[in-house]
Amino acid sequence: MEILDKLEERIHNLLRRVQSLEEENRGLKRELEQERENKEYVTQKLDDLLQKIDEADIT
C-alpha cells in the first residue's frame, strides 16, 4: 500500500502548509491593521498642522 502511504504523507504535508499559510495570513492582517492605524495617525497629525497654518495670521 505504498501509494496510500504517499497519499497520506502528501495530505499531511498539505495540511501543514495550510496551517502555515493561515498563521502567516494572521500575521499579515495584524501588520496591515498596524499600518492602517499609523496612516490614520499621520493623516490626523498632518490635518492638525495644516489647520494651524490656516489659522496662523501670517502677513
C-alpha positions in Angstrom: 0.0 0.0 0.0 2.9 2.3 -0.8 0.6 4.6 -2.8 -1.7 5.1 0.2 1.3 5.9 2.4 2.4 8.5 -0.2 -1.1 9.9 -0.4 -1.3 10.2 3.4 2.1 11.9 3.6 1.1 14.3 0.8 -2.2 15.1 2.7 -0.3 15.7 5.9 2.2 18.0 4.1 -0.7 20.0 2.5 -2.4 20.3 5.9 0.8 21.6 7.5 1.2 24.1 4.6 -2.4 25.3 5.0 -1.7 25.8 8.7 1.5 27.7 8.0 -0.3 29.9 5.5 -3.1 30.6 7.9 -0.6 31.7 10.5 1.2 33.9 8.0 -2.1 35.4 7.0 -3.0 36.3 10.6 0.4 38.0 11.0 -0.1 39.9 7.8 -3.5 41.0 8.8 -2.1 42.3 12.1 0.7 44.1 10.3 -1.9 45.7 7.9 -4.0 46.9 10.7 -1.0 48.5 12.4 -0.1 50.2 9.1 -3.6 51.5 8.8 -3.5 52.9 12.3 -0.2 54.5 11.6 -1.6 56.1 8.4 -4.6 57.4 10.3 -2.3 58.9 13.0 -0.1 60.6 10.4 -3.1 61.9 8.5 -4.6 63.4 11.6 -1.2 65.0 12.5 -0.9 66.5 9.0 -4.5 67.8 9.2 -3.8 69.4 12.6 -0.6 71.0 11.2 -2.5 72.3 8.1 -5.2 73.7 10.4 -2.6 75.5 12.5 -1.1 77.0 9.3 -4.6 78.1 8.1 -5.3 79.7 11.5 -1.9 81.5 11.7 -2.1 85.2 10.9 0.9 85.5 8.7 1.2 88.7 6.9 
